[in-house]
Amino acid sequence: MRAEVGDRLVVESPRADTHRRTGVVTRVQGDGGAPPYQVHWLDPVGGHDALVYPGPDAHIEHTPGRTGADTEGTQAMQTMKRWDVDVVVAEETEGDTARTWAEVGLIADDGTALRGHGMSRKHPADLDVPEIGEELAVSRALSDLSRQLRQVAAEDINDNTGTPWRPT
């Protein structure tokens, strides 16, 4: 990630109930346009300044006509996609035991739909802390979804290159 003074830093919202944040880079403290950045946030209630180390949910919108070092001699291009993962958790208790099921779903822009499943159980001797069962079931469902997504990527690599994917 590279920025210049005047570029906009956009941080996408990690949740559906919050909005993306936008700020103007007022100072670049890293070498060659690298983070961290001093940013003036453009909040509706009144912006404030902050030192920002952007995460993976952030991107830079460059000022039109800029001639930064990372754009010299090249046509810069940046794309962004949002994939939403839906998580459903259900718990069934019977006496001192409990089972928790989780299902996670992903529908990509190309129509690829994947579902991962996970389950956890509470032993009768375990403490009754439902969050633990939910965390385990969801983590297992996400792991299942991850395995399926890797398989789809492996098939795409093979279809596009004629060479089977070999994980490293």
TORPA-4810 file (N, C-alpha, C, O; in nm, 3 decimals):
<nodes>
NODE_1_0.085_-0.117_0.000_0.000_0.000_0.000_0.089_0.123_0.000_0.181_0.135_0.081_M
NODE_2_0.060_0.216_-0.091_0.136_0.340_-0.103_0.037_0.456_-0.112_-0.067_0.445_-0.176_R
NODE_3_0.071_0.565_-0.046_-0.016_0.683_-0.048_0.068_0.809_-0.054_0.187_0.809_-0.022_A
NODE_4_0.003_0.917_-0.094_0.060_1.051_-0.090_-0.036_1.140_-0.015_-0.154_1.108_0.000_E
NODE_5_0.014_1.253_0.032_-0.071_1.350_0.097_-0.182_1.389_0.001_-0.156_1.419_-0.116_V
NODE_6_-0.306_1.388_0.050_-0.422_1.422_-0.032_-0.500_1.300_-0.078_-0.617_1.312_-0.114_G
NODE_7_-0.437_1.182_-0.078_-0.509_1.060_-0.113_-0.611_1.030_-0.005_-0.601_1.079_0.108_D
NODE_8_-0.709_0.949_-0.040_-0.810_0.907_0.058_-0.781_0.765_0.104_-0.751_0.677_0.024_R
NODE_9_-0.792_0.745_0.236_-0.782_0.613_0.295_-0.925_0.568_0.323_-0.998_0.635_0.395_L
NODE_10_-0.963_0.454_0.267_-1.098_0.400_0.286_-1.086_0.269_0.362_-1.013_0.179_0.320_V
NODE_11_-1.157_0.259_0.473_-1.159_0.138_0.553_-1.300_0.080_0.542_-1.397_0.140_0.588_V
NODE_12_-1.309_-0.037_0.480_-1.439_-0.101_0.462_-1.491_-0.152_0.595_-1.414_-0.184_0.685_E
NODE_13_-1.621_-0.158_0.606_-1.685_-0.203_0.729_-1.677_-0.354_0.741_-1.707_-0.425_0.646_S
NODE_14_-1.637_-0.403_0.858_-1.632_-0.548_0.877_-1.771_-0.608_0.904_-1.788_-0.729_0.897_P
NODE_15_-1.869_-0.521_0.936_-2.003_-0.570_0.970_-2.107_-0.494_0.890_-2.084_-0.381_0.847_R
NODE_16_-2.222_-0.557_0.871_-2.330_-0.497_0.793_-2.393_-0.378_0.865_-2.453_-0.292_0.800_A
NODE_17_-2.381_-0.371_0.998_-2.448_-0.264_1.072_-2.360_-0.141_1.093_-2.399_-0.049_1.165_D
NODE_18_-2.243_-0.138_1.033_-2.157_-0.019_1.041_-2.118_0.024_0.900_-2.127_-0.055_0.805_T
NODE_19_-2.076_0.147_0.886_-2.042_0.202_0.756_-1.892_0.208_0.735_-1.815_0.206_0.831_H
NODE_20_-1.853_0.216_0.609_-1.710_0.234_0.578_-1.667_0.371_0.627_-1.748_0.463_0.637_R
NODE_21_-1.537_0.385_0.657_-1.481_0.513_0.701_-1.388_0.564_0.593_-1.317_0.487_0.529_R
NODE_22_-1.391_0.694_0.575_-1.305_0.758_0.476_-1.231_0.872_0.543_-1.287_0.948_0.622_T
NODE_23_-1.103_0.882_0.511_-1.022_0.990_0.564_-0.924_1.039_0.459_-0.897_0.970_0.361_G
NODE_24_-0.870_1.158_0.480_-0.772_1.216_0.390_-0.634_1.204_0.453_-0.615_1.240_0.569_V
NODE_25_-0.539_1.153_0.376_-0.401_1.139_0.425_-0.341_1.279_0.432_-0.332_1.349_0.332_V
NODE_26_-0.301_1.319_0.553_-0.242_1.452_0.573_-0.091_1.446_0.590_-0.022_1.547_0.577_T
NODE_27_-0.038_1.325_0.620_0.106_1.308_0.632_0.140_1.159_0.614_0.070_1.072_0.666_R
NODE_28_0.247_1.133_0.542_0.295_0.997_0.522_0.422_0.981_0.604_0.518_1.056_0.585_V
NODE_29_0.423_0.885_0.695_0.538_0.870_0.783_0.631_0.757_0.741_0.744_0.750_0.789_Q
NODE_30_0.585_0.667_0.653_0.670_0.557_0.608_0.752_0.599_0.487_0.727_0.702_0.426_G
NODE_31_0.850_0.518_0.454_0.936_0.544_0.338_0.861_0.513_0.209_0.792_0.412_0.200_D
NODE_32_0.875_0.599_0.110_0.819_0.574_-0.022_0.669_0.564_-0.026_0.614_0.496_-0.112_G
NODE_33_0.601_0.630_0.065_0.455_0.628_0.066_0.395_0.516_0.148_0.273_0.496_0.147_G
NODE_34_0.479_0.443_0.221_0.431_0.332_0.303_0.372_0.383_0.434_0.405_0.494_0.477_A
NODE_35_0.286_0.304_0.498_0.230_0.342_0.628_0.340_0.354_0.733_0.450_0.304_0.713_P
NODE_36_0.309_0.420_0.844_0.178_0.470_0.885_0.145_0.605_0.823_0.232_0.675_0.771_P
NODE_37_0.015_0.638_0.829_-0.035_0.763_0.774_-0.104_0.844_0.882_-0.174_0.789_0.968_Y
NODE_38_-0.085_0.975_0.877_-0.165_1.065_0.959_-0.289_1.092_0.875_-0.279_1.136_0.761_Q
NODE_39_-0.407_1.066_0.930_-0.531_1.073_0.854_-0.630_1.164_0.926_-0.645_1.158_1.048_V
NODE_40_-0.697_1.249_0.847_-0.808_1.328_0.898_-0.936_1.258_0.854_-0.970_1.257_0.736_H
NODE_41_-1.007_1.198_0.951_-1.129_1.123_0.920_-1.241_1.217_0.884_-1.259_1.321_0.947_W
NODE_42_-1.317_1.182_0.782_-1.429_1.264_0.735_-1.559_1.209_0.793_-1.647_1.163_0.719_L
NODE_43_-1.571_1.215_0.924_-1.691_1.165_0.991_-1.801_1.269_0.984_-1.774_1.388_0.988_D
NODE_44_-1.928_1.224_0.974_-2.039_1.318_0.965_-2.052_1.408_1.088_-2.099_1.521_1.077_P
NODE_45_-2.012_1.358_1.205_-2.026_1.435_1.328_-1.913_1.534_1.347_-1.921_1.622_1.432_V
NODE_46_-1.810_1.522_1.271_-1.693_1.609_1.286_-1.570_1.523_1.291_-1.554_1.440_1.380_G
NODE_47_-1.483_1.543_1.196_-1.365_1.457_1.183_-1.263_1.480_1.291_-1.266_1.580_1.362_G
NODE_48_-1.173_1.385_1.301_-1.061_1.395_1.393_-0.939_1.337_1.324_-0.952_1.266_1.224_H
NODE_49_-0.821_1.365_1.376_-0.698_1.316_1.318_-0.649_1.195_1.397_-0.668_1.186_1.518_D
NODE_50_-0.586_1.102_1.325_-0.534_0.982_1.390_-0.417_0.927_1.310_-0.409_0.945_1.189_A
NODE_51_-0.325_0.860_1.380_-0.216_0.789_1.315_-0.270_0.649_1.284_-0.319_0.580_1.372_L
NODE_52_-0.261_0.609_1.156_-0.326_0.486_1.112_-0.226_0.391_1.048_-0.147_0.430_0.962_V
NODE_53_-0.231_0.267_1.091_-0.161_0.156_1.027_-0.271_0.072_0.960_-0.332_-0.012_1.026_Y
NODE_54_-0.297_0.093_0.830_-0.411_0.028_0.766_-0.401_-0.124_0.767_-0.294_-0.182_0.752_P
NODE_55_-0.517_-0.187_0.786_-0.526_-0.332_0.784_-0.572_-0.383_0.648_-0.577_-0.306_0.552_G
NODE_56_-0.606_-0.512_0.640_-0.645_-0.572_0.512_-0.779_-0.523_0.459_-0.810_-0.544_0.341_P
NODE_57_-0.858_-0.458_0.543_-0.987_-0.406_0.499_-0.977_-0.262_0.448_-1.080_-0.198_0.425_D
NODE_58_-0.857_-0.211_0.431_-0.836_-0.072_0.388_-0.775_-0.067_0.249_-0.703_-0.158_0.207_A
NODE_59_-0.805_0.042_0.179_-0.741_0.067_0.050_-0.727_0.217_0.030_-0.792_0.297_0.096_H
NODE_60_-0.639_0.253_-0.064_-0.611_0.393_-0.095_-0.683_0.432_-0.223_-0.677_0.359_-0.323_I
NODE_61_-0.750_0.546_-0.221_-0.805_0.606_-0.342_-0.715_0.724_-0.374_-0.713_0.824_-0.302_E
NODE_62_-0.640_0.712_-0.483_-0.540_0.813_-0.517_-0.605_0.938_-0.574_-0.710_0.933_-0.638_H
NODE_63_-0.541_1.050_-0.548_-0.584_1.178_-0.601_-0.570_1.175_-0.753_-0.466_1.133_-0.804_T
NODE_64_-0.673_1.218_-0.828_-0.664_1.218_-0.975_-0.542_1.296_-1.023_-0.511_1.403_-0.971_P
NODE_65_-0.472_1.239_-1.124_-0.357_1.306_-1.183_-0.230_1.295_-1.103_-0.133_1.364_-1.132_G
NODE_66_-0.228_1.210_-1.004_-0.109_1.201_-0.921_0.006_1.136_-0.997_-0.015_1.061_-1.092_R
NODE_67_0.125_1.165_-0.955_0.244_1.113_-1.021_0.337_1.050_-0.919_0.458_1.075_-0.921_T
NODE_68_0.282_0.969_-0.832_0.362_0.907_-0.727_0.461_0.807_-0.780_0.452_0.763_-0.895_G
NODE_69_0.556_0.771_-0.695_0.664_0.681_-0.736_0.613_0.545_-0.779_0.670_0.482_-0.868_A
NODE_70_0.503_0.498_-0.717_0.457_0.364_-0.752_0.371_0.363_-0.878_0.326_0.257_-0.921_D
NODE_71_0.347_0.479_-0.940_0.268_0.483_-1.063_0.350_0.522_-1.184_0.299_0.521_-1.296_T
NODE_72_0.478_0.556_-1.164_0.561_0.598_-1.277_0.581_0.484_-1.375_0.623_0.375_-1.336_E
NODE_73_0.549_0.508_-1.502_0.572_0.411_-1.607_0.477_0.294_-1.607_0.492_0.202_-1.688_G
NODE_74_0.380_0.294_-1.517_0.284_0.184_-1.513_0.144_0.240_-1.500_0.124_0.353_-1.456_T
NODE_75_0.050_0.160_-1.539_-0.090_0.195_-1.521_-0.136_0.124_-1.394_-0.152_0.002_-1.395_Q
NODE_76_-0.158_0.198_-1.288_-0.198_0.137_-1.161_-0.344_0.094_-1.169_-0.428_0.165_-1.225_A
NODE_77_-0.373_-0.022_-1.112_-0.509_-0.071_-1.110_-0.534_-0.136_-0.975_-0.449_-0.209_-0.922_M
NODE_78_-0.649_-0.110_-0.921_-0.684_-0.170_-0.794_-0.828_-0.215_-0.801_-0.915_-0.138_-0.843_Q
NODE_79_-0.854_-0.336_-0.762_-0.991_-0.386_-0.757_-1.020_-0.432_-0.616_-0.930_-0.465_-0.540_T
NODE_80_-1.147_-0.433_-0.584_-1.187_-0.476_-0.452_-1.318_-0.551_-0.464_-1.408_-0.510_-0.537_M
NODE_81_-1.328_-0.660_-0.394_-1.450_-0.738_-0.389_-1.484_-0.762_-0.243_-1.396_-0.766_-0.157_K
NODE_82_-1.611_-0.778_-0.217_-1.655_-0.813_-0.082_-1.727_-0.946_-0.090_-1.821_-0.963_-0.168_R
NODE_83_-1.682_-1.039_-0.010_-1.750_-1.167_0.003_-1.808_-1.171_0.144_-1.736_-1.151_0.242_W
NODE_84_-1.934_-1.197_0.153_-1.998_-1.207_0.284_-2.016_-1.354_0.319_-2.057_-1.435_0.236_D
NODE_85_-1.986_-1.388_0.442_-2.004_-1.523_0.494_-2.117_-1.518_0.596_-2.112_-1.441_0.692_V
NODE_86_-2.217_-1.600_0.574_-2.332_-1.608_0.663_-2.308_-1.721_0.763_-2.269_-1.831_0.724_D
NODE_87_-2.329_-1.694_0.891_-2.306_-1.794_0.996_-2.437_-1.818_1.071_-2.502_-1.725_1.117_V
NODE_88_-2.474_-1.946_1.081_-2.593_-1.985_1.157_-2.548_-2.084_1.262_-2.476_-2.180_1.233_V
NODE_89_-2.591_-2.061_1.387_-2.553_-2.149_1.498_-2.680_-2.197_1.567_-2.771_-2.118_1.593_V
NODE_90_-2.685_-2.327_1.597_-2.799_-2.385_1.669_-2.745_-2.474_1.780_-2.642_-2.541_1.764_A
NODE_91_-2.816_-2.476_1.893_-2.774_-2.559_2.005_-2.891_-2.644_2.052_-3.006_-2.599_2.056_E
NODE_92_-2.859_-2.767_2.087_-2.960_-2.859_2.140_-2.908_-2.914_2.272_-2.797_-2.968_2.277_E
NODE_93_-2.986_-2.900_2.377_-2.944_-2.951_2.508_-3.036_-3.063_2.550_-3.156_-3.063_2.522_T
NODE_94_-2.976_-3.158_2.617_-3.051_-3.270_2.672_-2.984_-3.310_2.802_-2.878_-3.372_2.802_E
NODE_95_-3.047_-3.274_2.912_-2.987_-3.302_3.042_-2.860_-3.221_3.060_-2.860_-3.099_3.046_G
NODE_96_-2.750_-3.290_3.092_-2.621_-3.225_3.113_-2.537_-3.214_2.987_-2.426_-3.161_2.990_D
NODE_97_-2.587_-3.264_2.876_-2.510_-3.260_2.752_-2.570_-3.156_2.657_-2.686_-3.119_2.668_T
NODE_98_-2.487_-3.111_2.566_-2.533_-3.015_2.465_-2.454_-3.039_2.337_-2.337_-3.077_2.340_A
NODE_99_-2.520_-3.015_2.226_-2.455_-3.020_2.095_-2.482_-2.887_2.026_-2.593_-2.833_2.032_R
NODE_100_-2.378_-2.836_1.961_-2.390_-2.710_1.889_-2.350_-2.735_1.745_-2.245_-2.792_1.717_T
NODE_101_-2.436_-2.691_1.654_-2.410_-2.703_1.512_-2.391_-2.564_1.453_-2.455_-2.468_1.495_W
NODE_102_-2.302_-2.555_1.357_-2.281_-2.429_1.286_-2.279_-2.457_1.137_-2.226_-2.559_1.092_A
NODE_103_-2.336_-2.365_1.062_-2.330_-2.371_0.916_-2.286_-2.235_0.868_-2.342_-2.133_0.908_E
NODE_104_-2.185_-2.232_0.781_-2.140_-2.107_0.722_-2.159_-2.116_0.572_-2.132_-2.220_0.511_V
NODE_105_-2.207_-2.008_0.514_-2.232_-2.008_0.371_-2.162_-1.892_0.304_-2.149_-1.783_0.360_G
NODE_106_-2.116_-1.918_0.182_-2.048_-1.816_0.101_-2.103_-1.823_-0.039_-2.109_-1.930_-0.099_L
NODE_107_-2.144_-1.708_-0.092_-2.182_-1.699_-0.233_-2.093_-1.593_-0.295_-2.101_-1.475_-0.260_I
NODE_108_-2.008_-1.636_-0.388_-1.914_-1.545_-0.455_-1.983_-1.474_-0.570_-2.093_-1.511_-0.611_A
NODE_109_-1.917_-1.368_-0.622_-1.971_-1.290_-0.733_-2.001_-1.375_-0.855_-2.095_-1.345_-0.929_D
NODE_110_-1.923_-1.481_-0.876_-1.943_-1.565_-0.995_-2.053_-1.669_-0.975_-2.076_-1.752_-1.063_D
NODE_111_-2.121_-1.665_-0.861_-2.230_-1.758_-0.834_-2.188_-1.882_-0.758_-2.273_-1.963_-0.720_G
NODE_112_-2.059_-1.899_-0.734_-2.012_-2.014_-0.657_-2.071_-2.007_-0.517_-2.054_-1.908_-0.446_T
NODE_113_-2.142_-2.112_-0.478_-2.203_-2.118_-0.345_-2.143_-2.237_-0.270_-2.146_-2.350_-0.318_A
NODE_114_-2.090_-2.209_-0.153_-2.029_-2.313_-0.071_-2.087_-2.307_0.069_-2.122_-2.199_0.118_L
NODE_115_-2.098_-2.423_0.134_-2.146_-2.429_0.272_-2.054_-2.519_0.352_-2.021_-2.630_0.310_R
NODE_116_-2.012_-2.469_0.467_-1.930_-2.548_0.558_-2.009_-2.581_0.683_-2.096_-2.505_0.725_G
NODE_117_-1.979_-2.696_0.741_-2.052_-2.741_0.859_-1.955_-2.778_0.970_-1.845_-2.827_0.946_H
NODE_118_-1.998_-2.753_1.093_-1.918_-2.789_1.209_-2.008_-2.822_1.327_-2.122_-2.777_1.334_G
NODE_119_-1.955_-2.901_1.419_-2.033_-2.943_1.535_-1.941_-2.951_1.656_-1.822_-2.981_1.643_M
NODE_120_-1.996_-2.924_1.772_-1.924_-2.945_1.898_-2.022_-3.004_1.998_-2.144_-2.992_1.983_S
NODE_121_-1.967_-3.068_2.098_-2.054_-3.121_2.202_-1.997_-3.092_2.338_-1.876_-3.085_2.358_R
NODE_122_-2.087_-3.075_2.433_-2.048_-3.052_2.572_-2.061_-3.184_2.647_-2.167_-3.246_2.648_K
NODE_123_-1.954_-3.223_2.708_-1.955_-3.343_2.793_-2.028_-3.308_2.923_-2.021_-3.194_2.968_H
NODE_124_-2.098_-3.404_2.983_-2.170_-3.374_3.108_-2.081_-3.317_3.218_-2.130_-3.244_3.305_P
NODE_125_-1.951_-3.348_3.217_-1.862_-3.298_3.322_-1.810_-3.157_3.292_-1.752_-3.093_3.379_A
NODE_126_-1.830_-3.108_3.168_-1.782_-2.975_3.131_-1.869_-2.866_3.192_-1.987_-2.887_3.221_D
NODE_127_-1.809_-2.748_3.213_-1.886_-2.632_3.258_-1.984_-2.592_3.149_-1.958_-2.613_3.031_L
NODE_128_-2.096_-2.533_3.189_-2.197_-2.490_3.092_-2.165_-2.349_3.043_-2.211_-2.250_3.100_D
NODE_129_-2.083_-2.341_2.936_-2.044_-2.214_2.876_-2.077_-2.224_2.727_-1.992_-2.267_2.649_V
NODE_130_-2.198_-2.185_2.685_-2.241_-2.203_2.546_-2.148_-2.138_2.444_-2.135_-2.188_2.333_P
NODE_131_-2.083_-2.026_2.480_-1.995_-1.957_2.385_-1.882_-2.047_2.336_-1.839_-2.038_2.221_E
NODE_132_-1.834_-2.135_2.425_-1.725_-2.225_2.387_-1.773_-2.320_2.279_-1.703_-2.341_2.180_I
NODE_133_-1.889_-2.378_2.296_-1.944_-2.467_2.195_-1.968_-2.396_2.063_-1.943_-2.451_1.956_G
NODE_134_-2.018_-2.272_2.071_-2.040_-2.194_1.949_-1.908_-2.166_1.877_-1.898_-2.181_1.755_E
NODE_135_-1.808_-2.124_1.954_-1.677_-2.094_1.893_-1.617_-2.216_1.825_-1.564_-2.206_1.715_E
NODE_136_-1.626_-2.332_1.892_-1.571_-2.454_1.833_-1.648_-2.495_1.708_-1.588_-2.529_1.606_L
NODE_137_-1.780_-2.492_1.715_-1.862_-2.532_1.600_-1.839_-2.439_1.482_-1.826_-2.486_1.369_A
NODE_138_-1.834_-2.308_1.507_-1.813_-2.212_1.398_-1.673_-2.228_1.340_-1.655_-2.222_1.218_V
NODE_139_-1.573_-2.247_1.426_-1.436_-2.263_1.374_-1.427_-2.388_1.287_-1.357_-2.388_1.185_S
NODE_140_-1.495_-2.494_1.325_-1.494_-2.617_1.244_-1.569_-2.597_1.113_-1.528_-2.650_1.009_R
NODE_141_-1.678_-2.521_1.116_-1.752_-2.492_0.993_-1.668_-2.406_0.899_-1.667_-2.428_0.778_A
NODE_142_-1.598_-2.307_0.954_-1.510_-2.224_0.872_-1.395_-2.304_0.813_-1.354_-2.281_0.700_L
NODE_143_-1.343_-2.398_0.890_-1.238_-2.485_0.839_-1.289_-2.570_0.723_-1.219_-2.589_0.624_S
NODE_144_-1.410_-2.622_0.736_-1.472_-2.700_0.628_-1.492_-2.613_0.505_-1.465_-2.657_0.393_D
NODE_145_-1.539_-2.490_0.525_-1.557_-2.397_0.413_-1.423_-2.366_0.348_-1.414_-2.359_0.225_L
NODE_146_-1.320_-2.346_0.427_-1.186_-2.317_0.375_-1.136_-2.432_0.289_-1.079_-2.410_0.182_S
NODE_147_-1.156_-2.555_0.335_-1.114_-2.672_0.258_-1.186_-2.676_0.123_-1.124_-2.704_0.020_R
NODE_148_-1.315_-2.648_0.123_-1.391_-2.648_-0.002_-1.344_-2.538_-0.097_-1.333_-2.560_-0.217_Q
NODE_149_-1.316_-2.421_-0.042_-1.270_-2.309_-0.125_-1.134_-2.338_-0.185_-1.108_-2.302_-0.300_L
NODE_150_-1.045_-2.402_-0.109_-0.916_-2.444_-0.164_-0.935_-2.542_-0.279_-0.863_-2.537_-0.378_R
NODE_151_-1.033_-2.632_-0.266_-1.060_-2.730_-0.372_-1.109_-2.660_-0.498_-1.068_-2.694_-0.609_Q
NODE_152_-1.197_-2.561_-0.483_-1.245_-2.484_-0.598_-1.128_-2.412_-0.665_-1.118_-2.411_-0.788_V
NODE_153_-1.039_-2.352_-0.584_-0.922_-2.283_-0.640_-0.832_-2.381_-0.713_-0.781_-2.350_-0.820_A
NODE_154_-0.812_-2.501_-0.656_-0.728_-2.601_-0.720_-0.787_-2.642_-0.856_-0.713_-2.657_-0.953_A
NODE_155_-0.918_-2.658_-0.862_-0.983_-2.693_-0.989_-0.970_-2.580_-1.090_-0.948_-2.605_-1.209_E
NODE_156_-0.983_-2.455_-1.044_-0.967_-2.340_-1.134_-0.824_-2.330_-1.188_-0.804_-2.301_-1.305_D
NODE_157_-0.726_-2.356_-1.101_-0.586_-2.353_-1.145_-0.564_-2.460_-1.251_-0.502_-2.434_-1.354_I
NODE_158_-0.614_-2.579_-1.226_-0.597_-2.688_-1.321_-0.668_-2.656_-1.454_-0.613_-2.680_-1.561_N
NODE_159_-0.790_-2.601_-1.447_-0.865_-2.567_-1.569_-0.797_-2.458_-1.650_-0.801_-2.461_-1.773_D
NODE_160_-0.733_-2.363_-1.582_-0.674_-2.249_-1.651_-0.529_-2.269_-1.694_-0.481_-2.203_-1.786_N
NODE_161_-0.459_-2.360_-1.627_-0.317_-2.379_-1.661_-0.287_-2.519_-1.714_-0.183_-2.542_-1.775_T
NODE_162_-0.378_-2.612_-1.691_-0.352_-2.749_-1.730_-0.256_-2.821_-1.637_-0.217_-2.935_-1.661_G
NODE_163_-0.219_-2.753_-1.530_-0.127_-2.809_-1.432_-0.198_-2.825_-1.299_-0.259_-2.729_-1.250_T
NODE_164_-0.193_-2.942_-1.239_-0.257_-2.960_-1.108_-0.192_-2.870_-1.003_-0.070_-2.850_-1.003_P
NODE_165_-0.273_-2.818_-0.914_-0.224_-2.735_-0.804_-0.155_-2.823_-0.701_-0.206_-2.927_-0.662_W
NODE_166_-0.039_-2.778_-0.659_0.034_-2.849_-0.554_0.057_-2.751_-0.438_0.132_-2.654_-0.452_R
NODE_167_-0.008_-2.776_-0.327_0.009_-2.682_-0.214_0.154_-2.679_-0.167_0.222_-2.781_-0.166_P
NODE_168_0.198_-2.561_-0.126_0.335_-2.547_-0.077_0.337_-2.521_0.070_0.444_-2.507_0.129_T
</nodes>
